Each structure stands twice: as C-alpha cells, then as structure tokens.
C-alpha cells in the first residue's frame, strides 16, 4: 500500500521520516512556501530542524497528488480535523484514513475515528495513538504505538505496512478505547503539570495520575470501551509519558498555570478543548469526573491552584 502523510507539523513529519526510510512516502503541506523550504533544505526547519529528510520522502502542496496513495495518515490537530475532511472531501471520500491526532471535538464530543466516519461515510477510518514524541520518532528512537481499526483485516494490513525499524505497532479493534485513552490523558497531564508548577510535589502528581487513570476508565467504559485498551499503550502508556515529561504541551500548559505564568495561545494544546468537551459529556452522562472539572475550572480562571487543591482534598472519603 502506498502512503501519504497529510500535515507537515512535527508529528506528521516524524512519521513520514520513519516510514520513508523503508518505502516511498509523500508528505503534504498546505503552504507552498513551507514545501519549497523543505525541498531546498531537505529538513523541516520550523518543526524538526536537526533531522534530515530521507531521499524516499516526496514533498508536495498538491492534495490531489498526495491523495493518490492508498493509505493517508491525517497528522492534523483534532479541532481542525473536520475542516480538513470537509475541505478535501472529494479527494478523501473513499480512502483509508488513519487519524494521528488525540482529543475530543469540542462541539460534538466525538473522537477522530467517529469524526471521520460521520464526515466521510465511505472512508475506512483508523487511529494511530500512544506514547510518543515527534523528536523521538524522527531520530529513530524506539517507540511503540496503538493502531486501532474496527476492520480487523484492514488493521492487520496497516500494522504490517506502518511498522518500521523503530516504530512498533500493536493493533486493536477497540477504536473507542483508543480514542478516549489518547484524549483523556491530556486532561490529566494538564493537572499534573499544574501540581508540579505550583510546587505541590511528586507525591501529589502520583495521586493525580492514579485517580486520573480511574477517571479515564470511568468515562471510557461508560462509552463501551474495553478495559484492557485503557491498560495498554493508548491509555496507561500515554498517560505515563504525558504526565511526566516537560516535552508534553499539555504538561507545559499545566506548568504555566501552576506557576501563574502566561502561555503562548498559538501552541496547540489538545487537552484544553478535550477537558471542556469531556466535562460537558460527563454531566450529560451523569459521570463523576472531579479532576476533569477541576482542570476546566483552572483553564477558565474560576479556580486557583489553592482552591482547586482544597476542593479535591475535601471530597468525601471513599473506597479505592
């Protein structure tokens, strides 16, 4: 199967670099100037300046050309996914589309697989998610991810096609679990960053990660996910990475909140929109999601770190 990556941000470029070392890959970017720069310098100077682009990586700003591939990896932000699918529906309508974003759509509460299915009913959607940083993948460091697709046969073929020397994929047909694990861990990462930024300590972070994982399971299982999916790379694995590394944008936002500092609004932080969408969905479903609600309060300025901490510690005592 031929492969194109749509979106030349850090993660899309990293995936294209890893894949293009073993098979020809097309990387599409909307901006012709960005494509020209990458072609001239053979690197993505804006996103991964120290990583050269392999000879097998083809660059284009022509969506029709990129969409000729059999498999299209959609490396675009979650909140822009529907717009991309709608804008290029003629080119993408009946393709195998592998979403490479994590989050919940703010307006609908849907994850990426469901957004693809709703927007392009003839497409064959899948999801690539799990604990990973773009720089690690691009530099050839070992990384394991979850590939989720409801079509078991297609999932198996994609697993074989998208696995590389440094990128190991585990497959599942539980798309709901993979979607929610990858989305909800970002919310908990914001909370963990806030705790560390405020100087509340590693013990408090460990407590948030543990109770956050329970909260992730509560929502996911209520939505029909399988518990073993949340215990895998797309849930527990991604939670561990995102809540403990300053390379995570969600964790960085939390650090800024905890320190009382501003944060660049131009940086995409999927967890912020996901927190708001998940809190609204939890209310509708009657689910108790105290950490998610606390993150929303911090994001909206309705809570301070002190009041948030006091509010959580004052919750009724319960069995674990």
C-alpha positions, 0 to 999 in steps of 0.5 A: 500500500502506498502512503501519504502523510497529510500535515507537515507539523512535527508529528506528521513529519516524524512519521513520514521520516520513519516510514520513508526510510523503508518505502516511498512516502509523500508528505503534504503541506498546505503552504507552498512556501513551507514545501519549497523550504523543505525541498531546498533544505531537505529538513523541516526547519520550523518543526524538526530542524536537526533531522534530515529528510530521507531521499524516499520522502516526496514533498508536495502542496498538491492534495490531489497528488498526495491523495493518490496513495492508498493509505493517508495518515491525517497528522492534523490537530483534532479541532481542525480535523473536520475542516480538513475532511470537509475541505478535501472531501472529494479527494478523501471520500473513499480512502483509508484514513488513519487519524494521528491526532488525540482529543475530543471535538469540542462541539460534538464530543466525538473522537477522530475515528467517529469524526471521520466516519460521520464526515466521510461515510465511505472512508475506512477510518483508523487511529494511530495513538500512544506514547510518543514524541515527534523528536523521538520518532524522527531520530529513530528512537524506539517507540511503540504505538496503538493502531486501532481499526474496527476492520480487523483485516484492514488493521492487520494490513496497516500494522504490517505496512506502518511498522518500521525499524523503530516504530512498533505497532500493536493493533486493536479493534477497540477504536473507542478505547483508543480514542478516549485513552489518547484524549483523556490523558491530556486532561490529566497531564494538564493537572499534573503539570499544574501540581508540579508548577505550583510546587505541590510535589511528586507525591501529589502528581502520583495521586493525580495520575492514579485517580486520573487513570480511574477517571479515564476508565470511568468515562471510557467504559461508560462509552463501551470501551474495553478495559484492557485498551485503557491498560495498554499503550493508548491509555496507561502508556500515554498517560505515563509519558504525558504526565511526566515529561516537560516535552508534553504541551499539555504538561507545559500548559499545566506548568504555566498555570501552576506557576501563574505564568502566561502561555503562548495561545498559538501552541496547540494544546489538545487537552484544553478543548478535550477537558471542556468537551469531556466535562460537558459529556460527563454531566450529560452522562451523569459521570463523576469526573472531579479532576476533569472539572477541576482542570476546566475550572483552572483553564477558565480562571474560576479556580486557583491552584489553592482552591482547586487543591482544597476542593479535591482534598475535601471530597468525601472519603471513599473506597479505592 
